[in-house]
Amino acid sequence: MEKDIFCRIASGEIPADIVYEDDELVAFKDVRPQAPIHILIVPRKHISKLDDATAEDAELLGRLMLTAIKVARLIGIAESGYRVIANNGPDAGQEVYHIHFHVLGGRRLGPLG
Ligand code: 5GP
């Protein structure tokens, strides 16, 4: 099966502007930023979407959120504020089928919709 784009970024096969990485996760700048700060937090493990996560993934999902918090501090938007988003499926407009969190900030964000 062909690897998705985030598996290829996580393995170093495709370049990305990486801001943080560890054994389990990689964080990099979104190629089409929707805000001055737009970082994607991606697990190295392939899970296509939130709906495919199981109880086994509880720790990984926690780490994803903690890494979003860590990266926001690292980038310097913890005080000004930021938003963490995860899209699941067509109605949410999920484009890449590999679980990821978006961290958006650097300006006043509009309402969700
Ligand atoms: P989704 O809509 O699936 O939640 O978000 C996928 C995000 O990945 C989009 O914001 C899109 O701009 C970003 N993206 C897609 N392909 C690439 C890529 O090759 N490199 C980077 N850095 N971001 C990508």
Backbone and ligand atoms as CSV (ligand in chain L), in Angstrom:
chain,resi,resn,atom,element,x,y,z
A,1,MET,N,N,0.846,-1.209,0.000
A,1,MET,CA,C,0.000,0.000,0.000
A,1,MET,C,C,0.878,1.255,0.000
A,2,GLU,N,N,0.504,2.223,-0.801
A,2,GLU,CA,C,1.292,3.454,-0.890
A,2,GLU,C,C,1.224,4.232,0.413
A,3,LYS,N,N,2.386,4.770,0.828
A,3,LYS,CA,C,2.422,5.534,2.085
A,3,LYS,C,C,1.785,6.900,1.872
A,4,ASP,N,N,1.066,7.384,2.887
A,4,ASP,CA,C,0.488,8.721,2.777
A,4,ASP,C,C,1.587,9.760,2.985
A,5,ILE,N,N,1.251,11.001,2.651
A,5,ILE,CA,C,2.247,12.079,2.656
A,5,ILE,C,C,2.844,12.313,4.056
A,6,PHE,N,N,2.035,12.142,5.123
A,6,PHE,CA,C,2.567,12.404,6.467
A,6,PHE,C,C,3.474,11.261,6.937
A,7,CYS,N,N,3.210,10.025,6.510
A,7,CYS,CA,C,4.150,8.920,6.789
A,7,CYS,C,C,5.483,9.234,6.130
A,8,ARG,N,N,5.425,9.781,4.921
A,8,ARG,CA,C,6.658,10.062,4.174
A,8,ARG,C,C,7.412,11.240,4.786
A,9,ILE,N,N,6.702,12.215,5.318
A,9,ILE,CA,C,7.367,13.330,6.011
A,9,ILE,C,C,7.975,12.806,7.316
A,10,ALA,N,N,7.208,12.003,8.067
A,10,ALA,CA,C,7.685,11.494,9.363
A,10,ALA,C,C,8.928,10.621,9.200
A,11,SER,N,N,9.037,9.908,8.081
A,11,SER,CA,C,10.202,9.035,7.865
A,11,SER,C,C,11.373,9.789,7.234
A,12,GLY,N,N,11.156,11.065,6.881
A,12,GLY,CA,C,12.236,11.869,6.303
A,12,GLY,C,C,12.357,11.716,4.793
A,13,GLU,N,N,11.433,10.945,4.220
A,13,GLU,CA,C,11.458,10.709,2.772
A,13,GLU,C,C,11.116,11.980,1.996
A,14,ILE,N,N,10.234,12.790,2.580
A,14,ILE,CA,C,9.822,14.059,1.962
A,14,ILE,C,C,10.170,15.176,2.948
A,15,PRO,N,N,10.760,16.271,2.468
A,15,PRO,CA,C,11.142,17.340,3.393
A,15,PRO,C,C,9.946,18.123,3.930
A,16,ALA,N,N,10.121,18.653,5.125
A,16,ALA,CA,C,9.124,19.548,5.720
A,16,ALA,C,C,9.880,20.468,6.659
A,17,ASP,N,N,9.240,21.565,7.004
A,17,ASP,CA,C,9.857,22.525,7.925
A,17,ASP,C,C,9.536,22.064,9.354
A,18,ILE,N,N,10.382,21.186,9.886
A,18,ILE,CA,C,10.113,20.530,11.174
A,18,ILE,C,C,10.471,21.461,12.327
A,19,VAL,N,N,9.542,21.606,13.274
A,19,VAL,CA,C,9.800,22.473,14.433
A,19,VAL,C,C,10.057,21.656,15.709
A,20,TYR,N,N,9.639,20.386,15.702
A,20,TYR,CA,C,9.860,19.511,16.864
A,20,TYR,C,C,9.697,18.068,16.399
A,21,GLU,N,N,10.510,17.165,16.952
A,21,GLU,CA,C,10.268,15.738,16.708
A,21,GLU,C,C,10.832,14.908,17.849
A,22,ASP,N,N,10.229,13.765,18.061
A,22,ASP,CA,C,10.757,12.790,19.012
A,22,ASP,C,C,10.468,11.394,18.454
A,23,ASP,N,N,10.617,10.380,19.290
A,23,ASP,CA,C,10.463,8.997,18.805
A,23,ASP,C,C,9.078,8.717,18.219
A,24,GLU,N,N,8.078,9.396,18.762
A,24,GLU,CA,C,6.702,9.059,18.405
A,24,GLU,C,C,6.001,10.044,17.486
A,25,LEU,N,N,6.473,11.314,17.531
A,25,LEU,CA,C,5.723,12.380,16.864
A,25,LEU,C,C,6.629,13.320,16.116
A,26,VAL,N,N,6.054,13.965,15.097
A,26,VAL,CA,C,6.789,15.018,14.406
A,26,VAL,C,C,5.841,16.211,14.213
A,27,ALA,N,N,6.390,17.420,14.374
A,27,ALA,CA,C,5.609,18.656,14.215
A,27,ALA,C,C,6.292,19.505,13.159
A,28,PHE,N,N,5.493,19.960,12.188
A,28,PHE,CA,C,6.078,20.738,11.082
A,28,PHE,C,C,5.074,21.782,10.595
A,29,LYS,N,N,5.609,22.777,9.852
A,29,LYS,CA,C,4.756,23.867,9.370
A,29,LYS,C,C,3.846,23.374,8.245
A,30,ASP,N,N,2.587,23.799,8.297
A,30,ASP,CA,C,1.644,23.471,7.225
A,30,ASP,C,C,2.081,24.200,5.956
A,31,VAL,N,N,2.027,23.500,4.837
A,31,VAL,CA,C,2.484,24.062,3.569
A,31,VAL,C,C,1.528,25.160,3.071
A,32,ARG,N,N,0.261,25.126,3.514
A,32,ARG,CA,C,-0.711,26.171,3.139
A,32,ARG,C,C,-1.297,26.763,4.422
A,33,PRO,N,N,-0.500,27.616,5.099
A,33,PRO,CA,C,-0.911,28.087,6.428
A,33,PRO,C,C,-2.204,28.908,6.400
A,34,GLN,N,N,-3.062,28.638,7.368
A,34,GLN,CA,C,-4.334,29.358,7.500
A,34,GLN,C,C,-4.242,30.467,8.542
A,35,ALA,N,N,-3.074,30.634,9.123
A,35,ALA,CA,C,-2.818,31.661,10.150
A,35,ALA,C,C,-1.298,31.884,10.159
A,36,PRO,N,N,-0.833,32.992,10.767
A,36,PRO,CA,C,0.622,33.227,10.800
A,36,PRO,C,C,1.402,32.040,11.384
A,37,ILE,N,N,0.817,31.387,12.374
A,37,ILE,CA,C,1.393,30.140,12.897
A,37,ILE,C,C,0.420,29.008,12.562
A,38,HIS,N,N,0.903,28.019,11.842
A,38,HIS,CA,C,0.069,26.850,11.511
A,38,HIS,C,C,0.984,25.626,11.475
A,39,ILE,N,N,0.930,24.875,12.561
A,39,ILE,CA,C,1.797,23.707,12.728
A,39,ILE,C,C,0.930,22.448,12.735
A,40,LEU,N,N,1.434,21.387,12.150
A,40,LEU,CA,C,0.756,20.087,12.184
A,40,LEU,C,C,1.521,19.163,13.114
A,41,ILE,N,N,0.796,18.474,13.996
A,41,ILE,CA,C,1.401,17.491,14.908
A,41,ILE,C,C,0.957,16.114,14.427
A,42,VAL,N,N,1.914,15.266,14.110
A,42,VAL,CA,C,1.623,14.002,13.428
A,42,VAL,C,C,2.323,12.844,14.148
A,43,PRO,N,N,1.592,11.767,14.453
A,43,PRO,CA,C,2.280,10.598,15.023
A,43,PRO,C,C,3.028,9.841,13.921
A,44,ARG,N,N,4.140,9.218,14.260
A,44,ARG,CA,C,4.853,8.398,13.265
A,44,ARG,C,C,4.023,7.164,12.915
A,45,LYS,N,N,3.261,6.673,13.899
A,45,LYS,CA,C,2.373,5.521,13.657
A,45,LYS,C,C,1.238,5.939,12.724
A,46,HIS,N,N,0.957,5.093,11.748
A,46,HIS,CA,C,-0.147,5.421,10.843
A,46,HIS,C,C,-1.491,5.031,11.446
A,47,ILE,N,N,-2.320,6.048,11.661
A,47,ILE,CA,C,-3.742,5.843,11.971
A,47,ILE,C,C,-4.451,6.794,11.014
A,48,SER,N,N,-5.390,6.304,10.223
A,48,SER,CA,C,-5.952,7.135,9.151
A,48,SER,C,C,-6.754,8.316,9.659
A,49,LYS,N,N,-7.564,8.065,10.700
A,49,LYS,CA,C,-8.420,9.149,11.190
A,49,LYS,C,C,-8.803,8.899,12.636
A,50,LEU,N,N,-9.301,9.942,13.291
A,50,LEU,CA,C,-9.654,9.817,14.712
A,50,LEU,C,C,-10.565,8.620,14.942
A,51,ASP,N,N,-11.524,8.432,14.019
A,51,ASP,CA,C,-12.510,7.364,14.192
A,51,ASP,C,C,-11.889,5.971,14.176
A,52,ASP,N,N,-10.646,5.850,13.698
A,52,ASP,CA,C,-9.962,4.554,13.691
A,52,ASP,C,C,-9.147,4.318,14.959
A,53,ALA,N,N,-9.031,5.325,15.805
A,53,ALA,CA,C,-8.247,5.169,17.039
A,53,ALA,C,C,-8.984,4.242,18.004
A,54,THR,N,N,-8.209,3.490,18.788
A,54,THR,CA,C,-8.795,2.570,19.757
A,54,THR,C,C,-8.235,2.893,21.145
A,55,ALA,N,N,-8.682,2.138,22.132
A,55,ALA,CA,C,-8.193,2.333,23.505
A,55,ALA,C,C,-6.670,2.166,23.567
A,56,GLU,N,N,-6.139,1.340,22.673
A,56,GLU,CA,C,-4.677,1.141,22.603
A,56,GLU,C,C,-3.931,2.432,22.277
A,57,ASP,N,N,-4.629,3.361,21.647
A,57,ASP,CA,C,-4.004,4.607,21.204
A,57,ASP,C,C,-4.177,5.735,22.228
A,58,ALA,N,N,-4.702,5.400,23.399
A,58,ALA,CA,C,-4.992,6.449,24.399
A,58,ALA,C,C,-3.738,7.264,24.741
A,59,GLU,N,N,-2.631,6.567,24.953
A,59,GLU,CA,C,-1.410,7.280,25.329
A,59,GLU,C,C,-0.909,8.151,24.174
A,60,LEU,N,N,-0.968,7.606,22.980
A,60,LEU,CA,C,-0.508,8.355,21.805
A,60,LEU,C,C,-1.355,9.616,21.604
A,61,LEU,N,N,-2.665,9.494,21.774
A,61,LEU,CA,C,-3.543,10.665,21.615
A,61,LEU,C,C,-3.232,11.713,22.675
A,62,GLY,N,N,-2.937,11.261,23.885
A,62,GLY,CA,C,-2.536,12.190,24.944
A,62,GLY,C,C,-1.240,12.899,24.587
A,63,ARG,N,N,-0.306,12.129,24.036
A,63,ARG,CA,C,0.977,12.724,23.633
A,63,ARG,C,C,0.802,13.729,22.509
A,64,LEU,N,N,-0.127,13.435,21.602
A,64,LEU,CA,C,-0.399,14.392,20.523
A,64,LEU,C,C,-0.819,15.737,21.111
A,65,MET,N,N,-1.737,15.696,22.074
A,65,MET,CA,C,-2.215,16.946,22.665
A,65,MET,C,C,-1.111,17.629,23.473
A,66,LEU,N,N,-0.360,16.851,24.242
A,66,LEU,CA,C,0.731,17.446,25.026
A,66,LEU,C,C,1.790,18.050,24.114
A,67,THR,N,N,1.994,17.433,22.955
A,67,THR,CA,C,2.979,17.977,22.006
A,67,THR,C,C,2.454,19.259,21.367
A,68,ALA,N,N,1.158,19.328,21.117
A,68,ALA,CA,C,0.572,20.583,20.617
A,68,ALA,C,C,0.833,21.710,21.626
A,69,ILE,N,N,0.651,21.409,22.909
A,69,ILE,CA,C,0.884,22.403,23.966
A,69,ILE,C,C,2.365,22.795,23.997
A,70,LYS,N,N,3.240,21.786,23.928
A,70,LYS,CA,C,4.691,22.031,23.952
A,70,LYS,C,C,5.135,22.905,22.771
A,71,VAL,N,N,4.630,22.572,21.589
A,71,VAL,CA,C,5.015,23.315,20.382
A,71,VAL,C,C,4.505,24.757,20.461
A,72,ALA,N,N,3.302,24.945,20.976
A,72,ALA,CA,C,2.764,26.313,21.119
A,72,ALA,C,C,3.681,27.135,22.032
A,73,ARG,N,N,4.183,26.525,23.093
A,73,ARG,CA,C,5.112,27.237,23.995
A,73,ARG,C,C,6.423,27.534,23.274
A,74,LEU,N,N,6.909,26.523,22.558
A,74,LEU,CA,C,8.177,26.636,21.824
A,74,LEU,C,C,8.127,27.769,20.800
A,75,ILE,N,N,7.006,27.887,20.113
A,75,ILE,CA,C,6.838,28.889,19.047
A,75,ILE,C,C,6.550,30.268,19.642
A,76,GLY,N,N,6.067,30.285,20.902
A,76,GLY,CA,C,5.824,31.564,21.573
A,76,GLY,C,C,4.401,32.083,21.482
A,77,ILE,N,N,3.414,31.167,21.315
A,77,ILE,CA,C,2.025,31.620,21.219
A,77,ILE,C,C,1.177,31.135,22.401
A,78,ALA,N,N,1.830,30.591,23.424
A,78,ALA,CA,C,1.066,30.066,24.567
A,78,ALA,C,C,0.292,31.190,25.266
A,79,GLU,N,N,0.909,32.351,25.392
A,79,GLU,CA,C,0.265,33.472,26.096
A,79,GLU,C,C,-0.780,34.161,25.221
A,80,SER,N,N,-0.447,34.383,23.953
A,80,SER,CA,C,-1.381,35.104,23.060
A,80,SER,C,C,-2.578,34.230,22.709
A,81,GLY,N,N,-2.394,32.928,22.727
A,81,GLY,CA,C,-3.500,31.994,22.485
A,81,GLY,C,C,-3.375,31.272,21.158
A,82,TYR,N,N,-4.047,30.151,21.098
A,82,TYR,CA,C,-3.994,29.323,19.886
A,82,TYR,C,C,-5.167,28.373,19.878
A,83,ARG,N,N,-5.351,27.718,18.749
A,83,ARG,CA,C,-6.449,26.755,18.597
A,83,ARG,C,C,-5.865,25.425,18.128
A,84,VAL,N,N,-6.383,24.325,18.686
A,84,VAL,CA,C,-5.987,22.975,18.251
A,84,VAL,C,C,-7.207,22.335,17.585
A,85,ILE,N,N,-7.001,21.854,16.363
A,85,ILE,CA,C,-8.110,21.278,15.585
A,85,ILE,C,C,-7.693,19.913,15.031
A,86,ALA,N,N,-8.639,18.986,15.018
A,86,ALA,CA,C,-8.424,17.716,14.305
A,86,ALA,C,C,-9.650,17.469,13.432
A,87,ASN,N,N,-9.445,17.287,12.141
A,87,ASN,CA,C,-10.542,17.013,11.219
A,87,ASN,C,C,-10.709,15.511,11.054
A,88,ASN,N,N,-11.958,15.054,11.087
A,88,ASN,CA,C,-12.247,13.633,10.876
A,88,ASN,C,C,-13.289,13.476,9.769
A,89,GLY,N,N,-12.849,12.971,8.613
A,89,GLY,CA,C,-13.795,12.612,7.555
A,89,GLY,C,C,-14.218,13.757,6.656
A,90,PRO,N,N,-15.051,13.426,5.659
A,90,PRO,CA,C,-15.412,14.364,4.586
A,90,PRO,C,C,-16.061,15.666,5.050
A,91,ASP,N,N,-17.024,15.598,5.959
A,91,ASP,CA,C,-17.710,16.837,6.353
A,91,ASP,C,C,-16.779,17.808,7.075
A,92,ALA,N,N,-15.713,17.286,7.655
A,92,ALA,CA,C,-14.729,18.155,8.315
A,92,ALA,C,C,-13.662,18.620,7.331
A,93,GLY,N,N,-13.719,18.089,6.099
A,93,GLY,CA,C,-12.743,18.468,5.084
A,93,GLY,C,C,-11.387,17.821,5.277
A,94,GLN,N,N,-11.356,16.644,5.932
A,94,GLN,CA,C,-10.059,15.981,6.111
A,94,GLN,C,C,-9.448,15.671,4.748
A,95,GLU,N,N,-8.219,16.148,4.566
A,95,GLU,CA,C,-7.555,16.011,3.268
A,95,GLU,C,C,-6.499,14.901,3.323
A,96,VAL,N,N,-5.790,14.825,4.430
A,96,VAL,CA,C,-4.731,13.815,4.565
A,96,VAL,C,C,-5.199,12.771,5.583
A,97,TYR,N,N,-5.280,11.516,5.109
A,97,TYR,CA,C,-5.804,10.446,5.961
A,97,TYR,C,C,-4.680,9.806,6.772
A,98,HIS,N,N,-4.203,10.611,7.718
A,98,HIS,CA,C,-3.197,10.220,8.711
A,98,HIS,C,C,-3.444,11.186,9.872
A,99,ILE,N,N,-3.853,10.670,11.013
A,99,ILE,CA,C,-4.249,11.524,12.147
A,99,ILE,C,C,-3.256,12.670,12.357
A,100,HIS,N,N,-3.785,13.864,12.578
A,100,HIS,CA,C,-2.927,15.014,12.883
A,100,HIS,C,C,-3.741,16.074,13.600
A,101,PHE,N,N,-3.057,16.864,14.403
A,101,PHE,CA,C,-3.650,18.036,15.033
A,101,PHE,C,C,-3.072,19.273,14.357
A,102,HIS,N,N,-3.933,20.246,14.092
A,102,HIS,CA,C,-3.486,21.557,13.622
A,102,HIS,C,C,-3.321,22.458,14.847
A,103,VAL,N,N,-2.248,23.225,14.916
A,103,VAL,CA,C,-2.084,24.269,15.934
A,103,VAL,C,C,-2.039,25.601,15.186
A,104,LEU,N,N,-3.056,26.432,15.445
A,104,LEU,CA,C,-3.188,27.710,14.729
A,104,LEU,C,C,-3.078,28.866,15.701
A,105,GLY,N,N,-2.348,29.898,15.303
A,105,GLY,CA,C,-2.240,31.075,16.170
A,105,GLY,C,C,-1.505,32.188,15.464
A,106,GLY,N,N,-1.137,33.196,16.233
A,106,GLY,CA,C,-0.406,34.329,15.676
A,106,GLY,C,C,-1.302,35.460,15.232
A,107,ARG,N,N,-2.624,35.264,15.331
A,107,ARG,CA,C,-3.591,36.337,15.082
A,107,ARG,C,C,-4.881,35.967,15.801
A,108,ARG,N,N,-5.807,36.928,15.916
A,108,ARG,CA,C,-7.111,36.629,16.505
A,108,ARG,C,C,-7.887,35.741,15.536
A,109,LEU,N,N,-8.265,34.555,15.982
A,109,LEU,CA,C,-8.950,33.604,15.118
A,109,LEU,C,C,-10.457,33.843,15.143
A,110,GLY,N,N,-11.123,33.613,14.008
A,110,GLY,CA,C,-12.559,33.793,13.932
A,110,GLY,C,C,-13.301,32.642,14.592
A,111,PRO,N,N,-14.642,32.742,14.594
A,111,PRO,CA,C,-15.422,31.656,15.209
A,111,PRO,C,C,-15.290,30.368,14.403
A,112,LEU,N,N,-15.534,29.242,15.047
A,112,LEU,CA,C,-15.517,27.958,14.349
A,112,LEU,C,C,-16.743,27.840,13.471
A,113,GLY,N,N,-16.623,27.115,12.376
A,113,GLY,CA,C,-17.807,26.947,11.555
A,113,GLY,C,C,-17.546,26.068,10.366
L,1,5GP,P1,P,-6.649,18.132,6.974
L,1,5GP,O1,O,-7.594,18.891,6.073
L,1,5GP,O2,O,-6.429,16.725,6.484
L,1,5GP,O3,O,-7.026,18.215,8.420
L,1,5GP,O4,O,-5.282,18.915,6.889
L,1,5GP,C1,C,-4.221,18.538,6.072
L,1,5GP,C2,C,-3.241,19.685,6.068
L,1,5GP,O5,O,-2.020,19.212,5.538
L,1,5GP,C3,C,-3.679,20.877,5.203
L,1,5GP,O6,O,-3.755,22.044,6.012
L,1,5GP,C4,C,-2.577,20.966,4.133
L,1,5GP,O7,O,-2.238,22.303,3.815
L,1,5GP,C5,C,-1.426,20.225,4.775
L,1,5GP,N1,N,-0.545,19.551,3.839
L,1,5GP,C6,C,-0.922,18.745,2.806
L,1,5GP,N2,N,0.161,18.259,2.165
L,1,5GP,C7,C,1.243,18.770,2.830
L,1,5GP,C8,C,2.654,18.622,2.618
L,1,5GP,O8,O,3.123,17.932,1.722
L,1,5GP,N3,N,3.480,19.292,3.481
L,1,5GP,C9,C,2.984,20.071,4.499
L,1,5GP,N4,N,3.876,20.679,5.288
L,1,5GP,N5,N,1.655,20.227,4.713
L,1,5GP,C10,C,0.791,19.580,3.874
